[in-house]
Structure formats: structure tokens, C-alpha cells
Amino acid sequence: MLSGLGLVLAAVALIVAAQVLSKKTTVPAAALLTLAGLGVSATPLPDIVLDPDVVLTLVIPPLLYSAALNSSLVAIRKNALTILSLSVGLVVATAAVVGVGLYLLIPTVTLAAGMALGAAVAPPDPVAALAVGRRAGIPPRLVTLIEGEGLLNDATALTMLTVATTAIAMFDMSPAEAGGLFLLAAVGGVAVGAAIAFVIRLVQRLIDDPLLLNIVSLVTPFVAYLAAEHIHASGVLAVVVTALIVGHDTRHAASSASRLQTGAVWRLIDVLLEGFVFLLIGEQLPTVVAGLSAYSLSTVATAVGVTLAGVLLLRPVWLFVTERVPRRKNRAAADVPRLPGSEITVMSWAGTRGVITVAAAFSLPLTLDSGEPFVARDLLLFCAFLVVLVTVVGQGTTFSPLVRRLKVRADDAATSRVRNEARQGAAKAALEQLDRIARDEKLKPEAAAAFREELEHRIERYRRRLDHLDNDDDASLVSPAQQASLGTRRRIIATQRDELLRWRDAGRLPDADMRVLEHELDHEEHGMHLPGPS
């Protein structure tokens, strides 16, 4: 039997294998890991029951914080109406449809219990959809909508879940009381998030050590979450608001070294946490199925049918209707075009459920305040589990083929043009300010001339790239000359690394000094790397 450490190492091996396989196929790692968890659940290995408190306190805050740090506050604000429609309106509507449907068709399910399940299954987890969507090249606006929805819908759903579980325990809660709790939690979450962000920005200005800034970044989501929960506000919303504000302008708040280091650490945390969680989701099968013996097959089928229908059918209907509703004629609405039918289809298929749904379902109470068992819990848990399986495996594995078939792709040439125009604009601004900068820094004339020559050369290079894009409709995003230049620079850096190793091996360069020089070359190579359109 594997020890605890052995299980962790085996899980890490599965996570790495799933990531490698996902990069070679169109299957998202989340789906592969969920299936791997299902396979593990059928083995003699010990079952690990998912602890909702651990997930909601230790897993969700860092995942949401990392996602929000990399999101665009400007793009979210520009698409605020659509994002709020999905993250608030659709979540509430889904919870209501599922909750009322179960209440009317399943005698043992109260309205509060049905709403609790509806709140659990309402928020999509964008991890699988975005992982595949970015690789398939979906337009930036769809990425923004999926990200924005995923950041805010968790707060809506978990706040509704808190209200619903309170109503379950109390047996009685008026709609006005429920609405008041929801509003207080939301407003409190925003206020706490803004306050924590203000404090973090002050701390960032006082610290210049990248390692210490990294530590501050790692603890920030937990501070925001716990502070909000302490006053009974939405901890999830506090985390998202904090990250959006902190990540919006890091120009004066963090050094370049800190940004590089923090970004790398958060990417590592994302992969490991998401991997462990999706493995645990699949591994919950024995726990979920064990409690179904008390229900008839028809009851289980009805409950599952109502839940899946509410989740899968309402989303496309909601998107289609809200995108066709007449908008007030104003400048903001004019700048945001409506989604065409193909993009509505892609957005409809991006509603994969994940860790929030399972954690929320497992957090349903075992007993009521009266001491009586919560008889519908096992049935609701199974419905939530099946929703995750159907969406992660079914929608996740078919998302990329759907995107390709509908030809919903980003305009890479337009993206490359915007980037090079921005590079050119930044270089021109630096050139205009060079004389003042040289005077402030007491720079020698020959040094200032060298900087001027470098900036002029850079501006000319960006102009040639723009001409290349403008004059040839069939041109590749990277011109042959640029490709040759990049290849040459990579070989030059590789040659320098080889020479440093020869110096080290000959005893002419200490290892510590070699690592410093190698780190400089790593930064140079990272700066020239082109992961997408240039």
C-alpha cells in the first residue's frame, strides 16, 4: 500500500503526464485528470474524501487570485454588461430553474435544498475551456468573457449557497431575508477586497526584494478571503477584487524581477492545485455512489435529468436572448458588438463545471439544526458530481473540435499589428524623452548617442514589421528576415552558454558566478521569445 508521500508523488506523476498528453492532443488536462481519478477510485488504493472546507479555504482563493491577476480590468469593464449577465443573472437563473424543478418533481427535496444544489452547479469553471480555447486561438473577447464570468460567478454562487444552506438549517427564511444576506455579502466582499488591495499596494512600494514580494503575493488571497469571511462577507469576491486592483497597474508597485518570479511561481501553483483537485473530483465516485441506495432509479434519473437540463439548456438560451435584447444607444454599447451565432455557440459550450461545484456540494450539511439527517444530501451530491463529469469530459473534450469547425478564431494579424504599434509608440516616447533623461542622469554625449541610435533602430524595425503586415495579406506573422534574426540570436545565446560551461569546467569560473551570467542569458532569451503573434 502506498504511503501518504507515495500517493502525493503518484498524483504529481499523473498531473505531469496529463499536461504532456494534453499538449499533444486536443483533450484538456482537467478531463484527463478527472478520468484518471475515476480509474484510481476503482483500485484498492485508499479513498480520499474531498474536504470542502480545505478546498474553499486553501484551494479556491489562490486559483481565483492567480486568474484575476492575469485578467484585464479594462477588458472586463468594457464587457461588463455581458459578464455581469453571465456571472450574476445566469447563475441566479440556473439555481432557480434547478431548485424549483427539483422541488416540484422530487418529494424529498425542499426548495432551499434544490436552490442549494442549483447554486452549486450554476458556476462554470473556465479552466478546461480556457486551456483548450487559447490553444485553439479563440478571439480575445471570448477569452475575456470566459475569464470574467469565471472570476465573478463563484462569488455569486457561493453567496447563494450560504443563504440556501442557512435556509435548510432554519427551515424558514423569507425572500427578503435571503436577498438581504446576499447583498450584504456582495457589498462586504467588494469593500474588503478594495481595502486589502490598498494595503498590498502600499506594502509593495515599501519592499524591493523580489523574494519578499513573492511571499506577500502568495499570502494575499488567503488574507483577503479570511478577512471577508470573518465579517460574513463574500471571501471569493474579496479575493477577485483584490487581485484585479493589484494586477491592474504593477508598473510602480513591483520590479521586473519580482514580476518574472511571481508569474512563474503562480503558474506552478495553478498547475499543481488544479491537477490535484481534478484528480480528487474523479476519485470521489465511491463516496458519491455509496449514498444512492435509499433512492429509486426513477428518482435518481429525474433528479439528474432536471439538473443537467437546467445546466446545459439554459446557458445557450440565456446567451441567445441576452445578445438579442435591444440595448440603450450610448457610446459604451456602440463600442461592444453583439456576439454572432458561432461565438454564442462556443460560449455555450464553454460552461464546464469543476472544483467549486464539487466542493459546494460536499459542503451541504449532514444534519439539520434539529438534529435530523439531511435526507436529500446524497442525491444532490450525485447530481452535482454527474454535472461535473458530463461537462468536463463531454464538453471539455469536444470544445476544440467545435471551435475549429465553427472557425471562431482570433485575428492574429490584427493582434500582431496592435503589439508592434504599441512597441513603436513606446520607443518613440522614450526617444522624445531621451535628452531630458540623459540630462537628469548626467549621461555623456556619446552614451546618449548610442541610446538614440538603438531606439531609432528599434522604431525602424517595428515599422518594417508593420509594413510587412500591411502590404501582404497572406504574409506570415513573423517575416523571413525576423525568423532568421531570431534563429541567429538563439544560436548566439547557446554559444555563450557553452562557453560559460567550458570556463566553469576548466576551473576558470566559479559556479556561483556562472549561475549569475547564465541567469542574464536566460532573461535575454526570455525577452526575445515569441509565444504567439509578435
Secondary structure, 3 states (H helix, E strand, C coil): CCCHHHHHHHHHHHHHHHHHHHHHCCCCHHHHHHHHHHHHHCCCCCCCCCCHHHHHHHHHHHHHHHHHHCCCHHHHHHCHHHHHHHHHHHHHHHHHHHHHHHHHHCCCCCHHHHHHHHHHHCCCCCHHHHHHHHHHCCCHHHHHHHHHHHHHHHHHHHHHHHHHHHHHHHCCCCHHHHHHHHHHHHHHHHHHHHHHHHHHHHHHHHCCCHHHHHHHHHHHHHHHHHHHHHCCCCHHHHHHHHHHHHHHCCCCCCCHHHHHHHHHHHHHHHHHHHHHHHHHHHHCHHHHHHHHHHCCHHHHHHHHHHHHHHHHHHHHHHHHHHHHCCCCCCHHHHCCCCCCHHHHHHHHCCCCCCHHHHHHHHCCCCECCCCCECCCHHHHHHHHHHHHHHHHHHHHHHHHHHHHHHCCCCCHHHHHHHHHHHHHHHHHHHHHCHHHHHHHCCCCHHHHHHHHHHHHHHHHHHHHHHHHHHHCCCCCCCCHHHHHHHHHHHHHHHHHHHHHHHHHHCCCCCHHHHHHHHHHHHHHHHHHCCCCCC
